[in-house]
Amino acid sequence: MSIFDHINQRKSSNTESKGIAGVDQTGQQLHNKQKKTMPELNFEGQYGISYRTNIRHSVPGYDVLHEIALAAIHTEASQANRVLVVGPGPGEQLPALLEACPNAEFTVLEPSQQMLSFCRDVLASVPGRDRCVLIQKELNQETVERLHPISSDLVVCHNVLHLFEPKKQESLMRLLAQCTAPNGVLLLSGYSEPSDQNATQQIMEIGLQRLRDRHLKNDQVEAIRNTRNKVVFSIDPHCLSTVLTSEELTPALQLYQGLLSKLWVSRRQGAEINVS
């Protein structure tokens, strides 16, 4: 899920889709409170269709970030038996994840019907696709309760948390931690500003110039600037580590930073992360 673009209402439902073909469909309305917490990005419309281009504009080093994330999985979680992927967007990374964890059963949560359809297309001819269950649902307490007591050896959540305000972010951090099994690994990424606002402004201006260098028009660049604290909300690394340690995971270890985009890894306490 991208950190920047025009502001629109994102659609969502609790339709569940099992397997690649999505034969089993069960519809259920989200509670009004949950609807209000959904980010204002239209993943069902044109934004979703052009997602693969948009995300590479808005996340500096997007492909490098995922290369490092995949390397972390190979190093820390290749023997996983159960993997939870939250918000994969169009699913570009799913084939590599299936290959990295050859023994794992995958549960994929994605609220957007269009994004989930793209995931099915990506997986259609991929070896191991029968190990992947696609569910059209957002991560919430109800979902976690349905997943328990079977928690996951690896939980992956890229570019999702920053689409929510800080209080909701904290709630989602806790849910992600609760989904992580003993000795399991949590891998997540998102938009994160430094505490020094002068540094934030300096980095942001460089990031906006990068977009101009990528031939985005001035009105597009300004639209991106205006998403800050309206559609995109900074993830506080200190808050992240505080929540994770309170849930008996290790503090978030930063693996990568591209301007204001960061990647972290954590493990449920009981096993040290290999940083050699």
C-alpha positions as CSV (number, residue, x, y, z in Angstrom):
1,M,0.0,0.0,0.0
2,S,1.4,3.3,-1.0
3,I,2.1,6.3,1.2
4,F,1.1,9.0,-1.2
5,D,-1.6,9.8,-3.8
6,H,-4.9,11.7,-4.3
7,I,-7.4,11.5,-1.5
8,N,-10.3,9.2,-2.1
9,Q,-12.5,6.9,-0.1
10,R,-11.1,3.3,0.1
11,K,-13.8,0.6,-0.1
12,S,-13.7,-2.4,2.1
13,S,-15.8,-5.4,3.0
14,N,-15.5,-8.6,5.1
15,T,-15.8,-10.9,2.1
16,E,-13.6,-13.9,2.6
17,S,-11.9,-15.7,-0.3
18,K,-10.3,-19.1,0.2
19,G,-7.7,-20.3,-2.2
20,I,-6.6,-18.7,-5.4
21,A,-9.9,-19.0,-7.2
22,G,-11.8,-17.4,-4.4
23,V,-14.7,-19.9,-4.7
24,D,-15.9,-19.5,-1.1
25,Q,-17.4,-16.0,-0.7
26,T,-19.0,-14.9,2.6
27,G,-20.1,-11.3,2.9
28,Q,-20.4,-9.4,6.1
29,Q,-20.6,-5.6,6.7
30,L,-17.9,-3.8,8.6
31,H,-18.9,-2.1,11.8
32,N,-19.4,1.7,11.3
33,K,-16.5,2.4,13.7
34,Q,-14.2,0.2,11.5
35,K,-15.3,2.0,8.4
36,K,-14.3,5.4,9.9
37,T,-10.7,4.1,10.4
38,M,-10.2,3.0,6.8
39,P,-7.6,5.1,5.0
40,E,-8.8,7.5,2.2
41,L,-7.1,5.9,-0.8
42,N,-9.2,4.4,-3.6
43,F,-7.6,1.0,-4.1
44,E,-10.7,-0.1,-6.0
45,G,-10.3,2.6,-8.7
46,Q,-7.6,4.1,-10.9
47,Y,-5.1,4.4,-8.0
48,G,-5.3,0.6,-7.5
49,I,-4.9,0.0,-11.3
50,S,-1.7,2.1,-11.5
51,Y,-0.5,1.0,-8.0
52,R,2.8,-0.6,-9.2
53,T,3.9,2.7,-10.7
54,N,2.6,4.9,-7.8
55,I,4.2,2.9,-5.1
56,R,7.7,3.3,-6.7
57,H,7.2,7.0,-6.8
58,S,6.1,7.3,-3.2
59,V,8.5,4.8,-1.5
60,P,12.1,5.6,-2.3
61,G,14.1,2.4,-2.9
62,Y,10.9,0.4,-2.9
63,D,12.4,-2.6,-4.7
64,V,15.6,-2.5,-2.5
65,L,13.4,-2.4,0.6
66,H,11.8,-5.6,-0.5
67,E,15.1,-7.2,-1.5
68,I,16.3,-6.6,2.1
69,A,13.0,-7.8,3.6
70,L,13.3,-11.0,1.6
71,A,16.9,-11.5,2.7
72,A,15.8,-11.1,6.3
73,I,13.2,-13.8,5.7
74,H,15.7,-16.1,4.2
75,T,18.0,-15.5,7.2
76,E,15.4,-15.5,10.0
77,A,12.3,-17.3,9.0
78,S,12.9,-19.7,6.0
79,Q,11.7,-22.6,8.1
80,A,8.4,-21.0,9.0
81,N,5.3,-23.3,8.9
82,R,2.7,-20.5,9.0
83,V,3.0,-17.1,7.4
84,L,0.6,-14.1,7.7
85,V,0.8,-11.4,5.1
86,V,-1.2,-8.2,5.9
87,G,-2.0,-5.7,3.1
88,P,0.1,-7.1,0.1
89,G,-1.5,-4.7,-2.4
90,P,-1.3,-6.4,-5.8
91,G,0.8,-9.2,-4.5
92,E,4.0,-8.6,-6.4
93,Q,6.1,-10.0,-3.5
94,L,3.9,-13.1,-2.9
95,P,5.8,-15.5,-5.3
96,A,9.1,-14.7,-3.7
97,L,7.7,-15.2,-0.2
98,L,6.3,-18.6,-1.2
99,E,9.7,-19.5,-2.5
100,A,11.5,-18.2,0.6
101,C,9.3,-20.2,3.0
102,P,8.8,-23.5,1.0
103,N,7.1,-25.4,3.9
104,A,4.7,-22.7,5.0
105,E,1.0,-22.3,4.7
106,F,0.2,-18.6,3.9
107,T,-2.8,-16.5,5.1
108,V,-3.1,-13.3,3.1
109,L,-5.3,-10.4,4.4
110,E,-6.2,-7.7,1.9
111,P,-9.2,-5.4,2.3
112,S,-9.4,-4.3,-1.3
113,Q,-11.3,-6.5,-3.7
114,Q,-9.3,-5.2,-6.7
115,M,-6.0,-5.7,-5.0
116,L,-7.0,-9.3,-4.0
117,S,-7.9,-9.9,-7.6
118,F,-4.5,-8.8,-8.7
119,C,-3.0,-11.2,-6.0
120,R,-4.9,-14.1,-7.6
121,D,-3.6,-13.2,-11.0
122,V,0.0,-13.0,-9.7
123,L,-0.3,-16.4,-8.1
124,A,-2.2,-18.2,-10.9
125,S,0.8,-19.9,-12.3
126,V,3.1,-19.8,-9.3
127,P,4.4,-23.1,-7.7
128,G,3.1,-23.3,-4.2
129,R,-0.1,-21.3,-4.9
130,D,-2.1,-24.1,-3.2
131,R,-0.4,-23.1,0.1
132,C,-1.9,-19.6,0.0
133,V,-5.3,-18.6,1.4
134,L,-6.5,-15.2,0.3
135,I,-9.0,-13.4,2.6
136,Q,-10.7,-10.1,1.8
137,K,-10.6,-8.6,5.3
138,E,-8.7,-5.9,7.3
139,L,-6.7,-6.7,10.3
140,N,-8.8,-6.2,13.4
141,Q,-9.5,-7.9,16.8
142,E,-12.1,-10.1,15.2
143,T,-9.7,-11.3,12.6
144,V,-7.0,-12.0,15.2
145,E,-9.5,-14.0,17.2
146,R,-10.4,-16.1,14.2
147,L,-6.7,-16.7,13.4
148,H,-5.9,-17.8,17.0
149,P,-4.8,-20.1,18.5
150,I,-2.8,-20.7,15.3
151,S,-0.3,-17.8,15.3
152,S,2.2,-17.3,12.6
153,D,6.0,-18.0,12.5
154,L,6.3,-15.0,10.2
155,V,4.2,-11.9,10.0
156,V,4.7,-9.5,7.1
157,C,3.1,-6.0,6.9
158,H,4.6,-3.5,4.4
159,N,3.4,0.1,3.9
160,V,0.1,-0.3,5.8
161,L,0.5,1.2,9.3
162,H,1.2,4.8,8.0
163,L,-2.3,4.8,6.4
164,F,-3.8,5.2,9.9
165,E,-3.6,7.8,12.6
166,P,-1.2,7.1,15.5
167,K,-3.8,5.7,17.9
168,K,-4.9,3.2,15.3
169,Q,-1.3,2.5,14.4
170,E,-0.6,1.5,18.0
171,S,-3.6,-0.9,18.0
172,L,-2.5,-2.5,14.7
173,M,1.1,-2.9,16.0
174,R,-0.3,-4.8,19.0
175,L,-2.5,-7.0,16.8
176,L,0.5,-7.8,14.5
177,A,2.5,-8.7,17.6
178,Q,-0.2,-10.9,18.9
179,C,-0.3,-12.8,15.6
180,T,3.4,-13.6,15.9
181,A,4.1,-17.1,17.3
182,P,6.8,-17.9,19.9
183,N,10.2,-17.4,18.3
184,G,8.3,-16.0,15.3
185,V,9.4,-13.0,13.2
186,L,7.6,-9.8,12.5
187,L,8.7,-7.8,9.5
188,L,7.1,-4.4,8.7
189,S,7.8,-1.2,6.9
190,G,6.3,2.3,6.5
191,Y,6.6,6.0,6.4
192,S,8.5,7.3,9.5
193,E,9.8,10.8,10.2
194,P,12.6,11.7,12.6
195,S,11.7,13.5,15.8
196,D,13.6,16.6,14.6
197,Q,11.1,18.5,12.4
198,N,13.9,20.5,10.7
199,A,15.4,17.2,9.6
200,T,12.0,16.0,8.5
201,Q,11.5,19.1,6.4
202,Q,15.0,18.8,4.8
203,I,14.4,15.1,3.9
204,M,10.9,15.8,2.6
205,E,12.2,18.5,0.3
206,I,14.8,16.2,-1.1
207,G,12.1,13.5,-1.5
208,L,9.8,15.9,-3.4
209,Q,12.7,16.9,-5.7
210,R,13.2,13.2,-6.4
211,L,9.6,13.1,-7.7
212,R,10.2,16.1,-9.9
213,D,13.3,14.3,-11.3
214,R,11.0,11.4,-12.0
215,H,9.0,13.8,-14.2
216,L,5.9,14.2,-11.9
217,K,4.1,17.4,-12.6
218,N,4.1,20.2,-10.0
219,D,0.5,19.7,-9.1
220,Q,1.2,16.0,-8.5
221,V,4.1,16.8,-6.2
222,E,2.0,19.3,-4.2
223,A,-0.8,16.8,-3.9
224,I,1.8,14.4,-2.4
225,R,3.1,17.1,0.0
226,N,-0.5,17.7,1.2
227,T,-1.1,14.1,2.1
228,R,1.1,14.4,5.2
229,N,-0.9,14.1,8.4
230,K,-4.1,13.8,6.3
231,V,-3.7,10.4,4.5
232,V,-0.1,9.5,5.6
233,F,0.9,9.5,9.3
234,S,4.4,9.0,10.6
235,I,5.2,5.8,12.4
236,D,7.0,6.5,15.7
237,P,9.9,4.0,16.0
238,H,9.9,4.5,19.8
239,C,6.2,3.8,20.0
240,L,6.7,0.7,17.8
241,S,9.4,-0.7,20.1
242,T,7.4,0.1,23.2
243,V,4.4,-1.8,21.9
244,L,6.5,-4.7,20.7
245,T,8.4,-5.1,24.0
246,S,5.1,-4.9,25.9
247,E,3.9,-7.9,23.8
248,E,7.2,-9.8,24.6
249,L,8.8,-9.1,21.2
250,T,12.3,-7.6,20.8
251,P,12.6,-3.9,20.1
252,A,12.2,-3.0,16.4
253,L,15.5,-3.4,14.6
254,Q,15.8,-1.0,11.6
255,L,17.1,-2.8,8.6
256,Y,16.7,-0.1,5.9
257,Q,15.9,3.6,5.4
258,G,15.2,5.3,2.1
259,L,14.5,9.0,2.9
260,L,11.4,8.7,5.1
261,S,10.6,5.0,4.4
262,K,11.9,2.4,6.9
263,L,12.0,-1.3,7.3
264,W,12.0,-3.1,10.7
265,V,12.3,-6.6,12.0
266,S,11.4,-8.0,15.4
267,R,11.1,-11.5,17.0
268,R,9.0,-12.7,19.8
269,Q,11.3,-13.0,22.8
270,G,12.9,-16.3,23.4
271,A,15.3,-16.3,20.5
272,E,17.8,-13.6,19.5
273,I,17.8,-12.0,16.0
274,N,20.8,-13.0,14.0
275,V,22.5,-9.7,13.0
276,S,25.9,-11.2,12.0
